[in-house]
Amino acid sequence: MSDEFVVRPGGPLRGTLRVPGDKSISHRALICNALAPGEAQIYGLLDSADCRSTMTCLRQWGVEFDESDDRILVRSPGQDEFRPADGVLDCGNSGTSIRLLSGVAAGLPFRSGFDGDHSLRSRPMRRVLDPLEQMGVRVDSAATAPFWVDGGTESLRGFDGELPVASAQVKSCIVFAALRAGEPSRIVEPGPSRDHTERMLAAMGAQIEADSATIRIHPGAPLRPRDVEVPGDISAAAYWMIAAAMIPGSELNLPNVGVNPRRTGVIDALRQMGARIELGNLREASGEPVADLVVRGGPLHGVLLDDEMIVRAVDELPTLAVAAALAQGVTEIRDAAELRVKESDRIAATASMLRAMGVEVEERPDGMRVVGGQLQGATVDSHGDHRIAMSAAVAALASESESGPTTIRRADAVEISYPGFWRDLDRLRHVAV
């Protein structure tokens, strides 16, 4: 596709949209089942560049994947039979791939090299490599990729301590390493990060105990392959939820969306802003809570977003800032310095986008202050960041009709997590008309 996409202001969003599979759960379904000898079916896996990176790396270790229209069959020899990769493991743009797989590599009896694209090379890696070194793993690295992990179980110790940041990627890296350690591990989280790894591994037979802040892992339990039904991605649903909530007269149905309480910060934040969101048909799929969402448009008001809400809505904060741009009053986002080290500096990128569209924004080291008003059509840059590109599209839909269209540069960044985003946007606009 072209690296530019033009979005015109839209009317109310109406209809039903099935969002793609959850990216976080898709990565973990691939990795966890690769660790267990045997076969497992994954239904609804997100077909995106990031998940393809995970599959490519696992293939280099000897895992096979058979693909059909609606499922992927994972066929693995098990972690004990992984073979050294022929070259460096290229994780592309995927921070999830490189951080989680480095934890797997810690328990393998050979050297594994990791690298990625220009963006991934700029992202901090010591947050996972330092804990691995504490566990006795030899690491050859500076602060970023590329790096090398010399794994093995003979010298792999358990982990005991608090994580430096509330991050599911950091936690999952340590959990994967801890499964192969010679002694139990205790991981203390400073905040409630997403818990998909613990849920999935426990269902596969791992001895994991978790409460609100502490995870205990007892290594040695054999893992069994497990079929997984991946729910719709709440981060993908968030773009449409926020667009519908912002545009009066909208009524949008989003069925089969994952509503893990560690991920529903975006729903809680929107409700605080006055959005009308209903969760129906609550159920479980492969150990994850799932619901059908209905969102209706109406007036929003400014709020304070900080503390644990930030951890539970970190991926959705750029789009929540777009909602703040149309909310009555002022919205403040605090405690979100982690946004500085994502695929882009998402604080700077979001503030730049909103300013270009006529919004008053004060950028801060750990967040921003957004004064609600109106959005105007403009030319904006995604900075190569999928979440900025999609947030800009939401802003364009809700912009003043007289201000004209918005041109989004480097719009092809959406391939990282939501390849069908532009198609779904066009379909929703068609239904709305």
C-alpha positions in Angstrom: 0.0 0.0 0.0 1.0 3.7 -0.2 2.9 5.0 2.7 0.3 7.8 2.9 -3.4 7.4 3.7 -6.0 10.1 3.6 -8.9 10.1 6.1 -11.9 12.4 5.9 -14.1 13.4 8.8 -16.9 10.9 9.3 -20.4 10.7 10.7 -21.6 8.3 13.3 -20.1 4.9 13.4 -22.7 2.1 13.3 -22.6 -1.6 12.8 -20.7 -4.6 14.0 -16.9 -5.1 13.7 -14.8 -8.1 14.6 -11.4 -7.0 15.6 -8.3 -9.2 14.9 -6.8 -11.5 17.5 -5.0 -10.2 20.6 -1.4 -9.5 19.8 -0.1 -10.2 23.3 -1.9 -13.5 23.5 -0.9 -14.5 20.0 2.8 -14.2 20.8 2.4 -16.2 23.9 0.3 -18.9 22.3 3.1 -19.4 19.8 6.0 -19.3 22.3 4.3 -21.4 25.1 3.3 -24.1 22.8 6.7 -24.2 21.2 8.2 -25.0 24.6 6.0 -28.2 24.9 6.7 -31.3 22.8 3.8 -32.2 20.5 1.1 -30.3 18.6 -1.4 -27.6 19.4 -4.0 -25.6 17.4 -4.2 -21.9 17.7 -7.4 -20.3 16.4 -7.8 -16.6 15.7 -4.1 -15.8 15.8 -3.2 -12.3 14.8 -1.5 -12.4 11.4 0.7 -9.4 11.7 4.4 -8.5 11.2 5.2 -8.8 14.9 3.7 -12.3 15.3 5.4 -13.3 12.1 8.7 -12.3 13.7 8.1 -14.6 16.6 7.2 -17.5 14.2 10.4 -16.9 12.2 12.6 -17.0 15.3 10.9 -20.2 16.6 11.4 -21.9 13.2 15.1 -21.2 13.5 15.1 -23.2 16.7 13.3 -26.2 15.1 9.5 -25.4 15.6 7.2 -26.0 12.6 3.9 -24.2 11.8 1.2 -25.4 9.4 -1.2 -22.6 8.5 -4.8 -22.7 7.2 -7.5 -20.1 6.9 -8.7 -20.0 10.5 -5.9 -21.8 12.5 -2.2 -22.4 12.9 -0.9 -25.8 14.0 2.2 -25.6 16.2 4.4 -28.7 15.9 7.3 -28.6 18.3 10.1 -31.0 19.4 10.0 -29.3 22.8 12.5 -26.9 24.3 14.8 -29.8 25.3 15.3 -30.5 21.5 15.7 -27.0 20.2 18.7 -26.6 17.9 20.9 -23.6 17.5 19.7 -21.0 15.0 21.5 -20.6 11.7 22.4 -17.0 12.3 21.0 -14.2 14.4 17.3 -14.2 15.4 15.8 -11.3 13.6 12.8 -9.9 15.6 12.0 -7.2 13.2 10.1 -4.4 15.0 8.7 -6.7 17.7 9.7 -5.8 21.3 7.6 -8.7 22.5 9.5 -11.2 20.4 13.0 -10.1 21.4 12.3 -9.7 25.1 10.3 -12.9 25.6 12.5 -15.1 23.4 15.6 -13.9 25.3 14.1 -15.5 28.4 13.6 -18.7 26.5 17.2 -18.5 25.2 18.5 -18.4 28.8 17.4 -22.0 29.2 18.9 -23.3 26.0 22.4 -25.0 26.0 23.8 -22.8 23.2 24.4 -19.2 22.2 21.6 -17.2 20.6 21.9 -13.8 18.9 19.1 -11.3 18.8 18.6 -8.3 16.5 15.8 -6.2 14.9 15.1 -3.2 12.7 16.3 0.4 13.3 13.4 1.1 15.7 13.9 -2.0 17.8 17.6 -1.3 18.0 16.8 1.9 19.8 14.6 0.3 22.5 16.0 -0.5 26.0 17.1 -4.1 26.5 19.0 -4.0 29.8 15.7 -4.2 31.6 15.5 -7.8 30.6 19.2 -8.6 30.3 20.1 -7.4 33.8 17.7 -9.8 35.5 19.0 -12.6 33.3 22.5 -11.9 34.3 21.4 -12.0 38.0 20.1 -15.5 37.2 23.6 -16.5 36.0 23.1 -16.1 32.3 26.1 -14.8 30.3 25.0 -11.8 28.1 27.0 -10.0 25.5 25.4 -6.7 25.0 25.4 -2.9 25.5 22.1 -1.3 26.3 20.3 -2.2 23.1 20.1 -4.8 20.3 22.0 -6.6 18.9 22.9 -8.8 21.8 23.8 -12.5 22.5 22.6 -14.8 25.2 24.7 -17.8 26.3 22.1 -20.1 27.8 22.1 -23.3 29.7 20.4 -24.9 32.7 23.5 -25.9 34.7 24.3 -22.4 36.0 20.8 -20.9 35.7 19.6 -19.7 39.1 16.2 -18.7 40.3 15.2 -15.0 40.4 14.2 -13.4 43.6 13.3 -9.7 43.7 11.3 -6.8 42.4 11.2 -5.8 38.8 12.6 -2.4 37.8 9.4 -1.5 35.9 5.8 -2.8 35.7 6.2 -4.6 32.3 4.6 -7.8 31.1 7.5 -8.2 28.6 10.2 -8.0 31.4 8.2 -10.3 33.7 7.5 -12.8 30.9 11.2 -13.0 30.0 12.1 -13.8 33.6 9.2 -16.4 33.9 10.4 -18.2 30.7 14.0 -18.4 32.1 12.7 -19.4 35.6 11.0 -22.4 34.1 14.4 -23.9 33.4 16.3 -22.7 36.6 17.7 -24.9 39.2 15.7 -23.4 42.0 12.4 -21.6 42.6 11.9 -18.0 41.6 9.9 -15.1 43.2 9.0 -12.1 41.0 7.6 -9.0 42.6 5.8 -6.5 40.4 5.8 -2.8 41.1 2.4 -2.6 39.3 -0.2 -4.8 37.7 1.1 -5.7 34.3 -0.8 -8.0 31.9 -0.8 -11.7 33.1 -1.3 -13.7 29.9 1.9 -15.6 30.2 1.2 -16.8 33.7 -2.4 -17.9 32.8 -1.3 -19.8 29.7 1.7 -21.6 31.3 -0.4 -22.6 34.3 -3.0 -24.1 32.0 -0.2 -26.1 30.3 1.1 -27.6 33.5 3.7 -25.2 34.8 3.8 -24.7 38.6 3.1 -21.0 38.8 1.4 -19.2 41.7 0.4 -15.6 41.3 -1.4 -13.0 43.4 -1.8 -9.3 42.9 1.9 -8.5 43.1 4.0 -11.7 43.4 4.6 -14.6 41.1 6.3 -17.8 42.3 7.7 -20.4 39.8 8.7 -23.9 40.7 10.8 -25.2 37.8 10.7 -28.7 36.4 7.1 -29.4 35.7 6.6 -30.8 32.2 4.5 -28.6 29.8 1.7 -30.0 27.7 0.6 -28.5 24.4 -2.7 -26.7 24.6 -5.1 -25.5 22.0 -5.8 -21.7 22.2 -8.7 -19.6 21.0 -7.3 -16.1 20.8 -9.9 -13.4 21.7 -10.2 -10.1 19.9 -7.5 -7.6 20.8 -8.7 -4.9 23.2 -6.0 -2.6 22.0 -7.3 -3.0 18.4 -10.9 -2.5 19.6 -9.8 0.6 21.5 -9.5 2.7 18.3 -13.1 2.0 17.3 -14.3 2.3 20.9 -12.8 5.7 21.2 -13.9 6.8 17.7 -17.5 5.7 18.5 -17.4 7.3 22.0 -16.3 10.7 20.5 -18.7 10.9 17.6 -22.3 11.6 18.6 -24.9 9.2 17.3 -22.5 6.3 17.0 -23.5 2.8 18.1 -20.9 0.2 17.5 -20.8 -3.5 18.4 -17.5 -5.2 19.0 -18.0 -8.9 19.7 -15.6 -11.4 21.2 -13.1 -8.9 22.7 -10.7 -10.0 25.5 -11.4 -8.2 28.7 -8.6 -9.4 31.0 -8.8 -7.0 34.0 -5.1 -6.2 33.5 -6.0 -4.8 30.0 -9.3 -3.0 30.6 -7.8 0.4 31.6 -9.0 1.9 28.3 -12.6 1.0 29.2 -12.3 2.3 32.7 -10.7 5.5 31.4 -13.4 6.1 28.8 -16.1 5.5 31.4 -14.5 8.1 33.6 -14.7 10.5 30.7 -18.4 9.8 30.4 -18.4 7.3 27.6 -21.3 4.8 27.4 -19.8 1.3 27.1 -21.7 -1.9 27.8 -20.1 -5.4 28.3 -22.4 -8.3 27.5 -22.1 -12.1 27.1 -19.2 -12.3 29.6 -17.5 -15.7 29.3 -14.1 -17.4 29.2 -12.1 -18.6 26.1 -8.9 -20.5 26.7 -8.6 -19.1 30.3 -9.1 -15.5 29.2 -12.2 -13.4 30.0 -14.1 -12.3 26.8 -17.1 -10.1 26.3 -19.2 -8.4 23.5 -18.9 -4.6 23.7 -21.4 -1.9 22.7 -20.2 1.7 22.5 -22.5 4.7 22.0 -21.3 8.2 21.2 -21.9 11.2 23.4 -20.2 14.1 25.2 -16.9 13.4 27.0 -15.2 15.4 29.8 -11.6 15.7 30.9 -10.1 13.5 33.6 -6.8 12.6 35.3 -5.1 9.4 34.1 -2.3 8.2 36.3 -0.9 5.5 38.6 -2.1 1.9 37.9 -4.5 3.1 35.2 -1.5 3.9 33.1 -0.1 0.3 33.3 -3.5 -1.1 32.3 -3.9 1.2 29.3 -0.4 2.0 28.2 -0.9 1.0 24.6 -4.1 3.0 24.4 -2.8 6.3 25.8 -2.1 8.0 22.4 -5.7 7.3 21.4 -7.1 8.3 24.8 -5.2 11.6 24.3 -7.2 12.0 21.0 -10.4 11.5 23.0 -9.2 14.2 25.4 -8.8 16.6 22.5 -12.6 16.6 22.1 -13.5 16.2 25.7 -14.9 19.2 27.6 -12.2 20.6 30.0 -8.6 19.4 30.6 -7.2 15.9 30.7 -3.9 15.1 32.3 -1.8 12.0 31.6 0.8 11.3 34.3 3.2 8.4 35.2 3.5 7.4 31.6 7.3 7.9 31.0 7.3 4.4 29.5 5.7 5.9 26.4 9.1 7.5 25.7 10.7 4.2 24.8 8.1 2.5 22.6 8.3 2.2 18.8 8.5 6.0 18.9 8.6 8.5 21.7 4.8 8.3 21.9 4.5 11.3 24.2 6.3 13.6 21.7 4.6 11.9 18.7 1.1 12.2 20.1 1.6 15.8 21.2 3.0 16.7 17.7 0.0 15.1 16.0 -2.5 16.9 18.2 -0.8 20.2 17.8 -0.9 19.9 14.0 -4.6 19.3 14.3 -5.2 22.5 16.3 -5.2 21.1 19.9 -3.6 22.8 22.9 -1.1 20.3 24.4 1.5 20.7 27.0 4.1 17.9 26.8 5.6 16.7 30.1 8.4 14.3 30.9 5.9 11.6 32.0 2.8 12.5 30.0 0.9 15.5 28.8 -1.9 18.0 29.5 -4.6 18.2 26.8 -7.1 21.0 26.6 -10.3 19.9 25.0 -11.7 21.7 21.9 -11.8 20.8 18.3 -9.8 18.7 15.9 -8.8 20.1 12.5 -7.7 18.2 9.4 -4.0 18.3 8.8 -0.9 16.4 7.6 0.6 14.3 10.3 3.4 11.8 10.6 3.1 8.4 12.3 6.9 8.3 13.0 6.7 4.7 11.8 4.7 3.8 14.9 1.5 1.7 14.3 -0.3 3.1 17.3 0.4 6.7 16.3 -0.9 6.0 12.8 -4.2 4.5 14.0 -4.6 7.2 16.7 -4.3 9.8 13.9 -7.0 8.1 11.9 -9.3 8.2 14.9 -8.6 11.9 15.3 -9.2 12.5 11.6 -12.6 10.8 11.8 -13.7 13.0 14.6 -12.3 16.3 13.1 -14.4 19.2 12.0 -16.0 18.4 8.6 -15.2 21.9 7.3 -11.5 21.5 8.0 -10.9 19.0 5.3 -9.2 15.6 5.3 -6.1 14.4 7.3 -3.1 12.9 5.5 -1.2 10.4 7.6 2.4 9.8 6.5 4.0 6.4 7.0 0.6 4.9 7.3 1.9 1.4 6.4 3.1 1.1 10.0 -0.2 -0.4 10.9 1.1 -3.7 9.4 2.9 -4.3 12.7 -0.2 -5.0 14.7 -3.4 -4.5 12.6 -2.9 -5.2 8.9 -6.6 -4.8 8.1 -7.1 -1.5 9.9 -7.6 0.7 6.8 -10.0 -1.9 5.3 -12.0 -1.9 8.5 -12.1 1.9 8.6 -13.4 2.0 5.1 -16.1 -0.6 5.9 -17.2 1.3 9.0 -17.5 4.5 7.1 -19.5 2.8 4.3 -21.9 1.3 6.9 -22.2 4.8 8.6 -23.1 6.4 5.3 
